[in-house]
Amino acid sequence: MSETTRVAPAGDAAAPVLDPVLDPVDRRLVLATQAGLPLVPRPYDAVGEPLGLSGAEVRARLTRLLENGVIRRIGVVPNHYAIGWTANGMSVWDVDDARVAELGPLIGSLDFVTHCYRRPRRPPLWPYNLFAMVHGASRDEVRAKVARIQALLGDACRGHDVLFSTRILKKAGLRLAE
């Protein structure tokens, strides 16, 4: 008898469950990596060893799971406080809807923006549709970086604010049960 796990597409909790079905090896791979990759010179080899997989096979399977939408992304999640960024502010922008697709990638490519994305407005209390996370060693440094964003947005920006972090929240995505 084979064990299978059906997985809903990433980012859509209300969507019906779709194939592909996780085979037992993929399920064990997701369980082995969902808390993060080991901090070693060859992390895919280290993950694969107890599963009987080569590092190349781990990469190939993870790539397929990404392409199929089973997992959303593989990325670095730094501890900003540990690297000296103790002032962290989500800059929120009221940008002309006709220009968000053009300006979002420009803002997201700035070296001090760790993530940038579009979200729907919620009028009348929330007019903002573009979000960009900015980090710095002080709130003044973050404000100076936000001013650079404002200059880039120019007249496409009708307003903005900065929401500074007040505490560290645990960052964790959806997890498979073991």
N, C-alpha and C positions, 0 to 999 in steps of 0.2 A: 504494500500500500504506500502511495507517495503522498507526502505532506505538501500542500500548496497554500499560498496566502494570496488573496486577491487584494489589490491595492487601488485606492481611488487616485485619480490624477492629482498631482501636486498643486496646491493653491486653490482647490475647489472642493471644500468640505461637503457641499450640497450635491455634488455630481454623483451620478450612479457609479457603482464599482465597475471598472473596466478591466479587460485583459490588457497588458500581459499579466500572467500569473507568475508570482515569484517561485522559482524552483527552490528546493531546500538549500542549495549552495548560495543562491542570491540572498535568501532570507538570512542565513548565517552571516553573509558579508555585510548586509545592512545592519544587523545587530552588532557586528564587530566594529563598524565605523560610525554609527550614529552619535556616539559621544565624542567623536573626534579621532583624528589620526595620531598615532604615536609620534612623539618628537624625537625621531631618530633619523640618521642620514638616508635610509631607504624605507620609508613608512609603508609603501605598498607591499614590499617583501615581508615586512614584519607582520602586517595584517594577514597576508596570504599563508604564511608558514603554518599556523595552527589549523587552517582550513584546507591544507593540502594544495594550495594554489601558488603559482609564481606571481611575482610582482606585476609582470606583464598581463597575466590573466586577471588579476584584481583590477588593474586599470581598464582593461577591455570590458569587463563586466560592469564596472561603475560607469563607463562611458555609455554603454548600452542602456543602463538604467536611467541615466540623465536624458539621453535622446528619446526614450520612451515616456518620459515624464513621471517615472516612478519615484525618482528623487529629484529635487528641484535644483540643487546646486551643491558644489563642493567649494568651500572658500575658507579663508583665514578669518577668525574672529578674535582680534587682539583685545587684550585687557588694556584699555586706554590709560587707566590710572597707573598701571605698572610701568608704562613707557613715558610717563610724565605729562600726559594730556589730562589734566584734572578739571579743565573747563570744557564741557561738551555741550554744544547747543544745536538743537534742531531749528534751522532757519526755515521759516514758512513764508511763501510768496504768493501774492495775488498777481498772476501773470496772465496776460491776454491769451485766451484759449487757442487762438489761431497760431500762436508762436511757441507754445509749450514744447511741441515735438522738436522744434529747432533749437530752443534754448536749453532744455533739460540736459541733453548730452554735453553741451558746452560747459554747463555748471558741474555736471558729474565728472568731467575730465580734469577739474582743478585738483592739484595735488593735496589740498587740505580738506577736500570733501570725500568722505568715505562711502557715502551712498546718497543717491539722488533719485527721486521718483515722483510720479504724478499721482494725485489722489483727487477724488471728487470733492467739490465744494459742498458745504452744508450751510447755505444762507438761512437766516440773515446773520447768524453768529460766527460762522467760519467761512470767510471768503477765499481761503488759500487753496491753491491747486498744485503747487510745486513745493517739494520738501527737499532740503539738502542738509545732511549732518556735517557739522563743522567742529573740529577739535582744536584745542590750544592749551597752553600752559596757564592762561589766565582768561577771565571773561573779556578783558580789554583786547587781548589778542584775537579772541573769537569775533568780537565786534568789528575789529579792523578787517578781518577776512570776510565777514558778512558785507561790509562796505564795498569790498572788491566785487562781490557777487552783484550787489545793487548796481554798481557802475557797468558791469557787463550786461545786465538785463535792460538798463536804460529805460526808455519810455514804455517798454512792454510791461514793466512792473508798476502796479497801481498801489501796492502796499506790502508790508512784510512785518514779521516779528521774529524774535529768537526765544525759544523755549529751552532754558538751561536745565541740564540734569541736576537733580538734587540727591540722588542715591543710585547705587548700582543695582540693576535688576538682572536676575539670572536669565541668560539667553539660551533658549533651548527650543528646538522645533519639535514637530510631531515625532514620537518614538514608537517603534514596534514593541509589543510586549514579548518578553522572552518565553 
